[in-house]
Amino acid sequence: MCGRTACSLGAENLRRACAYRDRRGRRRQPEWIQAERYRPSYNKGPQSSGPVLLSRRHLQQDADSSERVLMDMRWGLVPSWFKKDDPSKMQFNTSNCRSDTMLKKSSYKGALLKGKRCVVLADGFYEWQQQSGGKQPYFIYFPQTKDAEAEEKEGDEEWRGWRLLTMAGIFDCWEPPAGGEMLYTYTIITVDASKDVSFIHHRQVRAGGGAAGQMPAILDGDEAIGKWLDFAEVPTQEAVKLIQPTENIVFHPVSTFVNSVRNNTPECLAPIELGAKKEVKDTPSSKVMLGWLKNSQEGSPQKKENDLPRWTSQFIHSPSPKKTSAGILQQWLGKEGEPAAKKRKA
């Protein structure tokens, strides 16, 4: 499953990182819808808000369906048919949606068949491995290139920073029974964990085998993202073929500091060396990763999103191991003069 993510880019850099080519081949950046609602965070959990991409056609009927917009939505889908006056009264968890049942369960089927497909954006996501002494968290993300190490210059047209993890999602729009502003919410689609990360999922380890753990359905590349979002040109039965496990991910262990969703500092995703007292692994890849995280910050998420947000008007929108790139994270966290993450024992 996917129960915790990080998305630390500021609003403008997030927009730049989502640059794409439209149907005519023009290079574009998605427009933010109410960007002021967005809050970066190193530690996002369900019920908090997070950035998603969707087709502008959902908001403007005569728009090109290949045109994308960015919105900040609440994590945890509230179906449009939900009748109670408070979404917190829902008796079931909708933060994740299994791919093998998404066309069967009423919470997701209606929205999916109506083309309400979105892409959930994150630096990466956290997963916990069950061990004898407790649970060990890992941070999982796309492999990063050395370009992510470079200083971002204002005016640069092409984004050379952190490559965002792009996860397939379903969204819906709920209107309070008594009337009022619409609430936009989403769920992250999950698939069987890929071979590379299956060892993290304790459900994978069963006598005689058994079902694999789940991980987010990751859309790898702009073509896949475009097809998933373009509901007017790509019907549901074609779009769901994009929902497959991917091996194109890397990961590293992080401190149990991330276990509390109230902890929201770079330390959450800083790589550690298991079994050692030192907190940060000094490898070429970890240096690059930490340095870029620092360099990309446009503000401290800790100041803006200290606590786990609850359902309030803040989220209601008007209807209009071995495999790691952790060194890039080290460089990312190390720039712009921000204090280094506190060192803690693993």
Solvent accessible surface area in square Angstrom, and as a share of the most:
residue,aa,sasa,rsa
1,M,94,0.42
2,C,0,0.00
3,G,21,0.20
4,R,37,0.14
5,T,8,0.04
6,A,0,0.00
7,C,0,0.00
8,S,0,0.00
9,L,0,0.00
10,G,4,0.04
11,A,31,0.24
12,E,88,0.39
13,N,16,0.08
14,L,0,0.00
15,R,69,0.25
16,R,27,0.10
17,A,25,0.19
18,C,11,0.06
19,A,23,0.18
20,Y,5,0.02
21,R,137,0.50
22,D,11,0.06
23,R,122,0.44
24,R,187,0.68
25,G,38,0.37
26,R,114,0.42
27,R,88,0.32
28,R,77,0.28
29,Q,56,0.25
30,P,1,0.00
31,E,79,0.36
32,W,28,0.10
33,I,31,0.16
34,Q,52,0.23
35,A,33,0.25
36,E,118,0.53
37,R,43,0.16
38,Y,8,0.03
39,R,79,0.29
40,P,6,0.04
41,S,1,0.01
42,Y,5,0.02
43,N,6,0.03
44,K,6,0.02
45,G,2,0.02
46,P,37,0.23
47,Q,67,0.30
48,S,2,0.01
49,S,2,0.01
50,G,1,0.01
51,P,2,0.01
52,V,0,0.00
53,L,3,0.02
54,L,0,0.00
55,S,0,0.00
56,R,36,0.13
57,R,76,0.28
58,H,48,0.21
59,L,39,0.19
60,Q,81,0.36
61,Q,168,0.75
62,D,123,0.64
63,A,7,0.06
64,D,51,0.26
65,S,1,0.01
66,S,20,0.13
67,E,26,0.12
68,R,13,0.05
69,V,0,0.00
70,L,0,0.00
71,M,0,0.00
72,D,3,0.01
73,M,1,0.00
74,R,7,0.02
75,W,3,0.01
76,G,2,0.02
77,L,0,0.00
78,V,0,0.00
79,P,1,0.00
80,S,55,0.36
81,W,112,0.39
82,F,21,0.09
83,K,163,0.69
84,K,103,0.44
85,D,89,0.46
86,D,37,0.19
87,P,2,0.02
88,S,79,0.51
89,K,93,0.39
90,M,28,0.12
91,Q,156,0.70
92,F,94,0.39
93,N,114,0.58
94,T,8,0.05
95,S,2,0.01
96,N,26,0.14
97,C,1,0.01
98,R,94,0.34
99,S,33,0.21
100,D,82,0.42
101,T,35,0.20
102,M,6,0.03
103,L,71,0.35
104,K,155,0.66
105,K,108,0.46
106,S,76,0.49
107,S,13,0.08
108,Y,11,0.04
109,K,86,0.36
110,G,36,0.34
111,A,5,0.04
112,L,0,0.00
113,L,98,0.49
114,K,134,0.57
115,G,5,0.05
116,K,40,0.17
117,R,1,0.01
118,C,0,0.00
119,V,0,0.00
120,V,4,0.03
121,L,4,0.02
122,A,0,0.00
123,D,0,0.00
124,G,0,0.00
125,F,0,0.00
126,Y,1,0.00
127,E,18,0.08
128,W,44,0.16
129,Q,31,0.14
130,Q,87,0.39
131,Q,77,0.34
132,S,131,0.84
133,G,82,0.79
134,G,33,0.31
135,K,105,0.44
136,Q,15,0.07
137,P,0,0.00
138,Y,5,0.02
139,F,0,0.00
140,I,0,0.00
141,Y,0,0.00
142,F,1,0.00
143,P,42,0.27
144,Q,18,0.08
145,T,92,0.53
146,K,165,0.70
147,D,72,0.37
148,A,1,0.01
149,E,54,0.24
150,A,45,0.35
151,E,100,0.45
152,E,37,0.17
153,K,137,0.58
154,E,182,0.81
155,G,74,0.71
156,D,52,0.27
157,E,128,0.57
158,E,87,0.39
159,W,33,0.12
160,R,112,0.41
161,G,10,0.09
162,W,0,0.00
163,R,90,0.33
164,L,10,0.05
165,L,0,0.00
166,T,13,0.08
167,M,0,0.00
168,A,0,0.00
169,G,0,0.00
170,I,0,0.00
171,F,4,0.02
172,D,5,0.03
173,C,22,0.13
174,W,0,0.00
175,E,93,0.42
176,P,22,0.14
177,P,81,0.51
178,A,104,0.80
179,G,36,0.35
180,G,55,0.53
181,E,79,0.35
182,M,35,0.16
183,L,0,0.00
184,Y,13,0.05
185,T,0,0.00
186,Y,6,0.02
187,T,0,0.00
188,I,0,0.00
189,I,0,0.00
190,T,2,0.01
191,V,7,0.04
192,D,74,0.38
193,A,12,0.09
194,S,4,0.03
195,K,173,0.73
196,D,47,0.25
197,V,0,0.00
198,S,16,0.10
199,F,82,0.34
200,I,0,0.00
201,H,7,0.03
202,H,95,0.43
203,R,84,0.31
204,Q,65,0.29
205,V,116,0.66
206,R,128,0.47
207,A,111,0.86
208,G,94,0.90
209,G,41,0.39
210,G,54,0.52
211,A,63,0.49
212,A,23,0.18
213,G,0,0.00
214,Q,8,0.04
215,M,0,0.00
216,P,1,0.00
217,A,1,0.01
218,I,8,0.04
219,L,2,0.01
220,D,61,0.32
221,G,26,0.25
222,D,64,0.33
223,E,126,0.57
224,A,18,0.14
225,I,16,0.08
226,G,21,0.20
227,K,86,0.36
228,W,0,0.00
229,L,4,0.02
230,D,9,0.05
231,F,50,0.21
232,A,48,0.37
233,E,111,0.50
234,V,25,0.14
235,P,60,0.37
236,T,17,0.10
237,Q,120,0.54
238,E,81,0.36
239,A,0,0.00
240,V,34,0.20
241,K,128,0.54
242,L,46,0.23
243,I,13,0.07
244,Q,103,0.46
245,P,63,0.40
246,T,19,0.11
247,E,86,0.39
248,N,57,0.29
249,I,0,0.00
250,V,9,0.05
251,F,8,0.03
252,H,2,0.01
253,P,2,0.01
254,V,0,0.00
255,S,2,0.01
256,T,62,0.36
257,F,31,0.13
258,V,0,0.00
259,N,67,0.34
260,S,50,0.32
261,V,34,0.19
262,R,128,0.47
263,N,41,0.21
264,N,2,0.01
265,T,28,0.16
266,P,20,0.12
267,E,4,0.02
268,C,0,0.00
269,L,0,0.00
270,A,1,0.00
271,P,0,0.00
272,I,0,0.00
273,E,59,0.27
274,L,73,0.37
275,G,88,0.85
276,A,31,0.24
277,K,161,0.68
278,K,101,0.43
279,E,1,0.00
280,V,39,0.22
281,K,49,0.21
282,D,99,0.51
283,T,42,0.25
284,P,114,0.72
285,S,33,0.21
286,S,0,0.00
287,K,89,0.38
288,V,13,0.08
289,M,0,0.00
290,L,7,0.04
291,G,0,0.00
292,W,0,0.00
293,L,0,0.00
294,K,3,0.01
295,N,14,0.07
296,S,1,0.01
297,Q,9,0.04
298,E,87,0.39
299,G,25,0.24
300,S,37,0.24
301,P,2,0.01
302,Q,77,0.34
303,K,171,0.73
304,K,101,0.43
305,E,16,0.07
306,N,73,0.38
307,D,83,0.43
308,L,35,0.17
309,P,19,0.12
310,R,140,0.51
311,W,64,0.22
312,T,65,0.38
313,S,77,0.49
314,Q,72,0.32
315,F,1,0.00
316,I,17,0.09
317,H,1,0.00
318,S,38,0.25
319,P,81,0.51
320,S,97,0.63
321,P,37,0.23
322,K,190,0.81
323,K,64,0.27
324,T,44,0.25
325,S,11,0.07
326,A,2,0.02
327,G,0,0.00
328,I,8,0.04
329,L,0,0.00
330,Q,24,0.11
331,Q,51,0.23
332,W,0,0.00
333,L,12,0.06
334,G,58,0.56
335,K,44,0.19
336,E,103,0.46
337,G,77,0.74
338,E,56,0.25
339,P,116,0.73
340,A,89,0.69
341,A,26,0.20
342,K,151,0.64
343,K,158,0.67
344,R,108,0.39
345,K,147,0.62
346,A,57,0.44
